[in-house]
Amino acid sequence: MPKLIVLILVTVCFSSLLQANPKRPFKDMDLFNLEYSADVQIAPDGKQIVYVRRGFDVMTDRSRSSLWMIDSKTGKQEPFVSAEGTARSPRWSPDGSKVAYIAQYQDKSQLHVKWVASGNTINVTHLTESPGNIVWSPDGELIAFNQFVADAPVSIGTLPKAPAGASWSEEAAIIDKLLYRSDSGGFAKPGVSQIFVVSASGGSPRQITSEPYPHNSAVSWAKDGRSLYYSANYDADWQRNVQNSEIYQINLENGESKALTNRQGPASRPMISPDGKQILFLRQEADPRYRVNKLFVSALDRFEPHSLTPDLDLGIMDAKWAADGKSIFVSYVEKSVTKVAEVDLKGKFREKIQGLGGTAIGRPYSSGSFSLANNDSIGYTYGDTEKPAEAGLFSGGKARALTNLNQHLLDTVEMGRVEEIWYESSFDGLPVQGWIVKPPGFDASKKYPLILEIHGGPYTSYAGDFSVELQLYAAAGYVVLYTNPRGSTSYGTPFTDKIYKAYPGNDYDDLMSGVDTVISKGYIDEDQLFVTGGSGGGVLTTWIVGKNQRFTAGVAAKPVINWYSHTLTADIGSFFWKINFEKLPWEAPMEYHRLSPISLIGNVKTPVMLLTGERDYRTPMSESEQYYQALKIQGVDTMLVRIPEASHSITRRPANLLRKAAYVLGWFERYRTVAP
């Protein structure tokens, strides 16, 4: 048989096979088949990359992470560290011969070092608390890190002692701090984090700082290795003045520290230049409004910092010196897109790459990180609309993805297509960016129900990235709209300032204009509109159903319902109130009530589900309980979903991510008039 005929027959058979096995929609359990790249670290010579490969364990309901190494030229990759699924934070030694990382050892996270050539690994530390922010010294002999150091518990009075053999109840926890609990961290243990230094070949860590204030920032080493630079808030009243910090230098020989900066507002991320003569850092203006990080540089022998980005009204997320010290690479988010640019010491700005992201997974928040080699090659997390982050490389003026971790899934699953839109707000014509996720097999001649999904924050931004939750909504037959209304970041401070002391406010009009824009496209059933959002999105969900009755049903995840009670119960309430109000709640109770969704409760006719983690201290369960009980009292259909052991980050456990989406869809299906 001629080869051409054979080829035609094979092609026809393969085509028939594809038609017989069409792609299916994304399903909830597909989450456990997804993997993504994070913390992509390129070697100093640019020839290799170590990255964190993350996924989810269906049997333990936990995320898992391992380290993989990639050859930058060929793209060939192989396992580097498995460590029972807990390896993270890889950091190359200055000479590229070793990689430090954190992994679990005997039920505790510890610092490890692996020699790349031989594959030999040592367990550097045996700590009682997890280390963080690991940084190599310039000579590769030492590693600095942060670790929590406990203090003696607070006591009061002389307590009676239980007789021998008696079984008494546990002693009370005594609290005397303003910031006494934190979301995810729970009730705070007495103590603060401190900076330590340890030999890279092992030994006893040496505590460097001792001031009774949190030392949470990564350090930068002086070129001679004799001192460290770090950011901290040494304000005696730091718990009331949390939005402040200075840059400090500490001498490793005598322990003496001195402040380099001295002005209100946070200064962070110090980094010494390769020649040891200059320092860069990020700084915000002291202002209760949202303000962006500016990039500052100064000589060390004469500290007179000046900004290299005075006119850039976009927040700098990270900054790294180029190997020659003549420029700085920075990451930032512009109109929802995370980018990397090079800034020379005269402030000339040149964009290098864009499209970082894809590490948020649950909902499509802007994200992404990068690392820099000595030849200015960049390793980064690359985001996409149909899959989570891949490891990317920018080298020789070209960007490319080095991994394709989810091709096995994408070959069989049809994701909802994501379409970017821009529209004008009905309030003032403000341009607003949004995205539409269309169901698999979308047909514009048909009518679909619409879900408006609203981001939290409010000072953050969504991006055109992959999202498990939104893909599950689309797979259930919904068109999904998500947007960045006024107050979202990455559009400049005039855009964010539009909700300053007016939240929720005209962001409501931005959202409704987005809904109207999608309806005008002709494929939405106007009688089947649904709304949901989490945190700040929960605030706006409850605000929307109090302002109109256009929506068939709503789900408010972890909302703030009453700004008065939130100020006095949330972990950040004691300082967050300054963003929204001029006065304290007892000084202006009616103003707090006016901007609280509870003020509109009498207007609500829409069935609303409340969904919150039982250990949420950011928007405590009591907020959802208030709204639930109010709706019950006035006879509005409602339901309260309490997620056991979950904090504000409900979806941290993969099963809870899937449950959250299932609860939302289950509530909407109650009121959906056409079967999915």
Secondary structure, DSSP 4 states (H G I P E B T S, - for coil): --HHHHHHHHHHHHHHHHHHS--EE--GGGGGG--EEEEEEE-TTSSEEEEEEEEEETTTTEEEEEEEEEETTT--EEEEE-GGGB-EEEEE-TTSSEEEEEEEETTEEEEEEEETTT--EEE----SS--EEEEE-TTSSEEEEEEEEE-PPP--S-PPPPPTT--PPPPPP----SS-EETTTEEPPSEEEEEEEEETT----EE---SSS---SPPEE-TTSSEEEEEE---TTTTT--S--EEEEEETTT--EEES--SSS-EEEEEE-TTSSEEEEEE--S-SS----EEEEEESSS---EES-TT--S-EEEEEE-TTSSEEEEEEEETTEEEEEEEETT--EEEEEEEE-----SS-B----EEE-TTS-EEEEEP-SSS--EEEEEETTEEEE---TTHHHHTTEEPPEEEEEEEE-TTT--EEEEEEEEPTT--TTS-EEEEEEE-SSSS--B-S---HHHHHHHHTT-EEEEEE-TT-SSS-HHHHGGGTT--SSTHHHHHHHHHHHHHTTS-EEEEEEEEEEETHHHHHHHHHHHH----SEEEEES----HHHHHHHSTTHHHHHHHH-SS-TTTSHHHHHHTSGGGGGGG--S-EEEEEETT-TTTTHHHHHHHHHHHHHTT--EEEEEETT--S-GGGSHHHHHHHHHHHHHHHHHH-SS--
